[in-house]
Amino acid sequence: MPVISIIGPKGGIGKTTLSINTAAALTRSLGKSLSHDSVCLFDLDLRLPTISSILESHPQKTFYDLFETLANKTYQVDFLQSIYRILTIFQAYLDKEIKRDHPQLEKGLTLYKTINIQLFHFSEFPFGDHLYELFLERSQITTVGKIKSLKTILKKIDMVQFKQTLKSHEENSRPTAAEYINYIEEFKFSLLGGEVPILGKKNHRKRINEPAFLLLFLEFVNDLIERFKYVILDTPAGGVNHLSSLMNSIDQVLFIFDMSNKIAVNGSIDALHSFIDYYEDFYHDYQQGRLSGLDKVYVNRMIALKGEAAVTETLANKKFGIIFNRCQQSKEIVNCLDQLREYLDTLDRFEEYKDRIHMVGMVPHHKIINITNNRGTLFYDKDSALSNCINLIAENIISENKFSPTLSNSNNEILQFLQKNGKGSWMTRFNRIASSLG
């Protein structure tokens, strides 16, 4: 189940366009082995998801619905867990199992006085009225000693029933994954993601930074991608952002190098360097056992699911690829390759990465995919030369870059490889220039 993340340093460089067309090319390349579970295109842009609108595919449930479900259910579970701790501590104090100066009692009192009850659905629980009554009294409970005045209310709450309710909500706090998979018959691949900006809602923006909620979301995502043979992640501009823990699930990272101008090329090289820095830090912390917070929890969950050897292998052998987009002349690629080698050499990283950074594909500048005025489009099968370029990318994904050149190859070898499946007038001119290089 290869997971391929397509990344760009900023918006508007063709990342979404190439993600869509790569998914389409993969379905064609798989031939007779193609099924509903073969290819999934995952719109990971939670701020401005666009793929469903581009493909005119409108799923019944999007990630907006998912966030609503997770936010509501997660909040109820969080609240019940907190209340269970409060009730247990208070009852232990009233039963004289712990003394007045016990540190947990002070913590329990602080939690009781500060917990936010506004979003809790009291009416949904058999003991909801008693809990509501409990919180009506909290303005009067200013010291540990005054907890004794809650004794009558606490006796009304059946702790066995409370614990059973909590367990039931913990087990059912995740929605059914299949509800969010949208198979598009016309294109023969599935789509995950939404057309409504998830993070446009204040509660969602707040929740996305809460580890407990993010862990639920990441586990849900993992359940989804485990269903497919190939998963293409259309990653937000700049990288994995708030979903950095997905690093341990991504097998290959494809960087879009925008060749339209020198500034764009420099930005692409900087983005590759930044990602390598981030990857190395993540992997080093993993090796040293220093991952913390959400990263640690999620990686441990993946180890429990897949085994430590599998997770370690994915992190250690992560592949990097480059797709040159909006190319007009072969010398642009040559200059970019020389600049990238020099840049990595300056950082003393060329020897380490020269055989790990693969040249996966090249797409020419073409009016069909001029996304300056059209953010993303499906051009696969509409132009044979362009389709051949995308087919090469799909073939390299399937072969896991076994035949694609790396930075250790010569410029001529790289150019010959990138144009080998190209046809048409643009590619003829490209071939002629490439063959003149030594």
Buried (B, 14 or more C-beta within 10 A) or exposed (E): EBBBBBBBBBEEBBBBBBBBBBBBBBBBBBEEEBEBBBBBBBBBBBEBBBBBBBBEBEBEBBBBBBBBBBBBBBBBBBBBBBBBBBBBBBBBBBEEEBEEEBEEBEEBBEBBEEBEEEEBEBEEBEBEEBBBBBBEEBEEBEEBEEBEEBEEBBEEBEEEEBBEBBEEBEEEBBBEBEEBBBBBEEBBBBBBBBBBBBBEBEEBEEBBEBBBBBBBBBBBBBBBBBBBBBBBBBBBBBBBBEBBBBBBBBBBBBBBBBBBEEEBBBBBBEBBBEBBEBBEEBBEBBEEEEBEEBBBBBBEBBBEEBEEEEBBEBBEEBBBBBBBBBBBBBEBBBBBBEBBBEBBEEEEBBEEBBEBBBBBBBBBBBEEBEBEEEBBBBBBEEBEBBBBBBBBBBBBBBEBBEEBBBBBBEBBBBBBBBBEBBBBEBBEEBBEBBEEBE
